[in-house]
Amino acid sequence: MRKIGSIILSSLLLTFVIFTIMIEAAESRHECSGEDCPICHLLLVTQDNLRLLCLTLGSVAVCISIYAVMTEVALRLPNVPTVKTTLITQKVRLND
């Protein structure tokens, strides 16, 4: 199930990038109609979306690398017990 979700997400991401590049290529030399040109606005929005996508993917890559480094460091530490040793954890019976 996870693999199918990953495939769908990556195909949607690739489709988004391809369509954004196609829009920019098709409309890069349009005749601007002035200050309120809808094509210029569309080009700005697509550029902002690509920039946001790059920043998101970069931050995800940084988070994954930090997680990998922290995991590696934690595995190389000496075995430290995570549970404190108490009379209850040792199942000692206290009779009066």
C-alpha positions, 0 to 999 in steps of 0.5 A, spaced: 500 500 500 505 504 501 509 503 495 502 504 491 502 511 494 509 513 493 508 511 486 502 516 485 505 521 489 511 521 485 507 521 478 503 527 480 509 531 482 512 529 476 506 531 472 506 538 476 513 539 474 512 537 466 506 542 466 509 548 469 515 547 464 510 546 458 506 553 460 513 557 461 516 554 455 509 556 451 508 563 454 515 565 455 514 570 449 507 572 449 505 579 447 504 583 454 497 586 455 499 591 460 500 591 467 494 586 469 496 581 464 493 574 466 499 570 462 504 574 466 501 573 472 500 565 470 508 565 469 509 568 476 505 563 479 508 557 476 515 560 478 513 561 485 510 554 485 517 551 482 521 555 487 516 552 493 517 545 491 524 546 490 525 549 497 520 543 500 524 538 497 531 541 499 528 541 507 525 534 506 532 532 504 536 536 510 531 532 515 532 525 512 539 526 512 539 529 520 535 523 521 540 518 518 546 522 522 542 522 529 540 514 528 547 512 526 550 516 532 545 513 536 547 506 534 554 507 535 553 509 543 554 504 548 548 500 550 545 505 555 539 502 559 533 505 557 529 503 563 531 505 570 532 498 574 528 499 580 525 493 585 518 493 581 522 492 574 526 487 577 520 484 580 522 484 587 517 482 592 517 486 599 514 482 605 513 486 611 
